[in-house]
């Protein structure tokens, strides 16, 4: 499996983004759904990657560098094709996103997920994330779970 930067929204990337958006829309109302616009994932302050097995895209992930005090990275997207789950793809993507932050001297990673995503919460907890208060522009929401992790270089 290889991690590669995503520089355009190709058909395979778009298909996973749309699958992710439909999944989230089934779980949460629009006001509790905080996904980035797909084109925004290509912005300079976002590191957008795909996990590939040869040419096949298995999953996507993105982290946004936030210039705050302290600076942090926010996971903006993590989605693995449901047919490819259980192979460690999410862990590989998260590791690459965290390494990108460390390489850019950002030692705090945050994310927002939802209570209906028990598998995602379990993944994040297993990676060392713990619950924290809302951050950035987020407001308290019973359908949001905020998590963070201090990264080590």
C-alpha contacts under 8 A as a table, 3 or more apart, distances in Angstrom:
res1	aa1	res2	aa2	distance
1	X	51	X	6.54
1	X	52	X	5.56
1	X	53	X	4.78
1	X	54	X	7.29
2	X	51	X	5.58
2	X	52	X	5.18
2	X	53	X	6.43
2	X	54	X	7.72
3	X	49	X	6.54
3	X	50	X	5.64
3	X	51	X	4.61
3	X	52	X	6.31
3	X	93	X	7.26
3	X	96	X	7.48
4	X	49	X	5.52
4	X	50	X	5.46
4	X	51	X	6.58
4	X	52	X	7.47
5	X	47	X	7.33
5	X	48	X	5.81
5	X	49	X	4.26
5	X	50	X	6.29
6	X	9	X	7.48
6	X	42	X	7.67
6	X	48	X	5.52
6	X	49	X	5.04
6	X	50	X	6.28
7	X	42	X	6.34
7	X	48	X	7.68
8	X	42	X	7.15
9	X	12	X	7.98
9	X	13	X	5.63
9	X	14	X	5.79
9	X	38	X	7.64
9	X	39	X	7.39
10	X	13	X	5.23
10	X	14	X	6.01
11	X	14	X	5.05
11	X	15	X	6.04
12	X	15	X	5.08
12	X	16	X	6.51
12	X	57	X	6.77
13	X	16	X	5.35
13	X	17	X	6.26
13	X	57	X	7.49
13	X	60	X	7.64
14	X	17	X	4.99
14	X	18	X	6.04
14	X	38	X	7.91
15	X	18	X	5.22
15	X	19	X	6.13
16	X	19	X	4.98
16	X	20	X	6.08
16	X	59	X	7.38
16	X	60	X	7.57
16	X	79	X	7.32
16	X	80	X	7.65
16	X	81	X	6.67
17	X	20	X	5.07
17	X	21	X	6.16
17	X	38	X	7.18
17	X	79	X	7.87
18	X	21	X	4.97
18	X	22	X	6.14
19	X	22	X	5.24
19	X	23	X	6.17
20	X	23	X	5.10
20	X	24	X	6.23
20	X	79	X	6.39
21	X	24	X	5.19
21	X	25	X	6.09
21	X	35	X	7.57
22	X	25	X	5.05
22	X	26	X	6.29
23	X	26	X	5.28
23	X	27	X	6.65
24	X	27	X	5.13
24	X	28	X	6.01
24	X	33	X	6.91
25	X	28	X	5.44
25	X	29	X	6.46
25	X	30	X	7.05
25	X	33	X	7.31
26	X	29	X	7.97
27	X	116	X	6.81
28	X	32	X	5.95
28	X	33	X	6.12
28	X	143	X	7.38
29	X	32	X	5.53
29	X	33	X	6.40
30	X	33	X	5.05
31	X	34	X	7.73
32	X	141	X	7.34
32	X	143	X	6.30
32	X	144	X	7.12
35	X	76	X	6.89
35	X	77	X	7.28
36	X	40	X	6.36
36	X	41	X	6.82
36	X	76	X	6.77
36	X	77	X	7.84
37	X	40	X	5.22
37	X	41	X	6.91
38	X	41	X	5.44
38	X	42	X	7.65
39	X	42	X	5.63
39	X	43	X	7.53
40	X	43	X	5.38
41	X	46	X	6.03
41	X	47	X	7.62
41	X	48	X	6.23
41	X	62	X	7.02
42	X	46	X	6.55
42	X	47	X	7.68
42	X	48	X	6.75
43	X	46	X	5.50
44	X	47	X	7.59
45	X	64	X	5.70
45	X	65	X	5.64
45	X	66	X	7.90
46	X	62	X	6.51
46	X	63	X	5.54
46	X	64	X	4.29
46	X	65	X	6.39
47	X	62	X	5.43
47	X	63	X	5.37
47	X	64	X	6.44
47	X	97	X	7.54
47	X	100	X	7.87
48	X	60	X	7.45
48	X	61	X	5.88
48	X	62	X	4.26
48	X	63	X	6.71
49	X	60	X	5.71
49	X	61	X	5.40
49	X	62	X	6.17
49	X	93	X	7.62
50	X	57	X	6.54
50	X	58	X	7.33
50	X	59	X	5.68
50	X	60	X	4.39
50	X	61	X	6.41
50	X	93	X	7.53
51	X	57	X	5.96
51	X	58	X	5.52
51	X	59	X	5.27
51	X	60	X	6.29
51	X	89	X	6.92
51	X	92	X	7.81
51	X	93	X	6.70
52	X	55	X	6.06
52	X	56	X	5.34
52	X	57	X	4.58
52	X	58	X	5.60
52	X	59	X	7.45
53	X	56	X	5.23
53	X	57	X	6.68
53	X	58	X	7.02
57	X	60	X	7.90
58	X	80	X	5.94
58	X	81	X	5.69
58	X	84	X	6.12
58	X	89	X	7.26
59	X	78	X	7.49
59	X	79	X	5.55
59	X	80	X	3.93
59	X	81	X	5.77
59	X	89	X	6.76
59	X	90	X	7.40
59	X	93	X	7.85
60	X	77	X	7.15
60	X	78	X	5.73
60	X	79	X	5.44
60	X	80	X	6.38
60	X	93	X	7.25
61	X	75	X	7.67
61	X	76	X	7.38
61	X	77	X	4.88
61	X	78	X	4.27
61	X	79	X	6.49
61	X	93	X	6.18
61	X	94	X	7.46
61	X	97	X	7.52
62	X	75	X	5.89
62	X	76	X	5.30
62	X	77	X	4.94
62	X	78	X	6.68
62	X	97	X	7.02
63	X	73	X	6.04
63	X	74	X	5.32
63	X	75	X	4.33
63	X	76	X	5.36
63	X	77	X	7.11
63	X	97	X	6.29
64	X	73	X	5.35
64	X	74	X	5.12
64	X	75	X	6.44
64	X	76	X	6.55
65	X	71	X	7.54
65	X	72	X	6.11
65	X	73	X	4.50
65	X	74	X	6.57
65	X	101	X	7.69
65	X	106	X	7.87
66	X	71	X	5.79
66	X	72	X	5.34
66	X	73	X	5.70
66	X	74	X	7.13
67	X	70	X	7.73
67	X	71	X	5.04
67	X	72	X	7.00
68	X	71	X	4.54
68	X	72	X	6.98
70	X	108	X	7.93
71	X	106	X	6.15
71	X	107	X	7.70
71	X	108	X	7.11
72	X	106	X	5.71
72	X	107	X	6.68
72	X	108	X	4.79
72	X	109	X	5.50
72	X	110	X	6.95
73	X	101	X	6.63
73	X	106	X	6.80
73	X	108	X	6.32
73	X	109	X	4.70
73	X	110	X	6.10
74	X	109	X	5.79
74	X	110	X	4.78
74	X	111	X	5.32
75	X	78	X	7.42
75	X	109	X	7.31
75	X	110	X	6.37
75	X	111	X	5.10
75	X	112	X	7.68
76	X	111	X	7.24
78	X	90	X	7.18
78	X	93	X	7.76
78	X	94	X	7.98
79	X	90	X	7.44
80	X	84	X	6.63
80	X	85	X	6.39
80	X	89	X	6.96
80	X	90	X	6.67
81	X	84	X	5.29
81	X	85	X	6.64
82	X	85	X	5.42
84	X	87	X	6.67
84	X	89	X	7.77
85	X	88	X	7.32
85	X	89	X	7.00
86	X	89	X	7.51
88	X	91	X	5.33
88	X	92	X	6.26
89	X	92	X	5.12
89	X	93	X	6.22
90	X	93	X	5.14
90	X	94	X	6.08
91	X	94	X	5.09
91	X	95	X	6.01
91	X	123	X	7.81
92	X	95	X	5.14
92	X	96	X	6.30
93	X	96	X	5.16
93	X	97	X	6.23
94	X	97	X	5.07
94	X	98	X	6.06
95	X	98	X	5.19
95	X	99	X	6.06
96	X	99	X	5.04
96	X	100	X	6.16
97	X	100	X	5.12
97	X	101	X	6.52
98	X	101	X	5.14
98	X	102	X	6.30
98	X	109	X	7.29
98	X	151	X	7.34
99	X	102	X	4.99
99	X	103	X	6.01
100	X	103	X	5.10
100	X	104	X	6.30
101	X	104	X	5.03
101	X	105	X	6.24
101	X	106	X	4.90
101	X	107	X	6.69
101	X	109	X	7.87
102	X	105	X	4.97
102	X	106	X	5.38
102	X	107	X	5.87
102	X	151	X	6.97
102	X	152	X	7.33
102	X	153	X	5.90
103	X	106	X	7.55
106	X	109	X	7.85
106	X	151	X	7.97
107	X	150	X	5.83
107	X	151	X	4.72
107	X	152	X	6.69
107	X	153	X	7.78
108	X	148	X	7.08
108	X	149	X	5.86
108	X	150	X	4.60
108	X	151	X	5.59
109	X	148	X	5.50
109	X	149	X	5.32
109	X	150	X	6.45
109	X	151	X	7.03
110	X	146	X	7.40
110	X	147	X	5.63
110	X	148	X	4.15
110	X	149	X	6.50
111	X	146	X	5.88
111	X	147	X	5.39
111	X	148	X	6.35
112	X	144	X	6.35
112	X	145	X	5.63
112	X	146	X	4.61
112	X	147	X	6.40
113	X	117	X	7.24
113	X	120	X	7.71
113	X	121	X	7.47
113	X	144	X	5.71
113	X	145	X	5.15
113	X	146	X	6.50
114	X	117	X	5.64
114	X	143	X	5.48
114	X	144	X	4.59
114	X	145	X	5.19
115	X	118	X	6.47
115	X	121	X	7.84
115	X	143	X	6.10
115	X	144	X	6.53
115	X	145	X	6.28
117	X	120	X	5.36
117	X	121	X	6.31
118	X	121	X	5.08
118	X	122	X	6.05
119	X	122	X	5.03
119	X	123	X	6.16
120	X	123	X	5.00
120	X	124	X	6.21
121	X	124	X	5.15
121	X	125	X	6.07
122	X	125	X	5.11
122	X	126	X	6.01
123	X	126	X	5.09
123	X	127	X	6.30
124	X	127	X	5.01
124	X	128	X	6.47
124	X	129	X	5.32
124	X	130	X	7.84
125	X	128	X	5.11
125	X	129	X	4.82
125	X	130	X	6.19
126	X	129	X	7.28
128	X	149	X	6.28
129	X	147	X	5.88
129	X	148	X	5.13
129	X	149	X	4.69
130	X	147	X	5.14
130	X	148	X	5.63
130	X	149	X	6.63
131	X	145	X	7.01
131	X	146	X	5.53
131	X	147	X	4.19
131	X	148	X	6.46
132	X	146	X	5.44
132	X	147	X	5.13
132	X	148	X	6.36
133	X	140	X	7.99
133	X	146	X	6.24
133	X	147	X	7.83
134	X	138	X	5.61
134	X	139	X	6.11
134	X	140	X	6.14
134	X	146	X	5.92
135	X	138	X	5.69
135	X	139	X	7.84
135	X	146	X	7.88
140	X	144	X	7.43
141	X	144	X	5.27
142	X	145	X	7.80
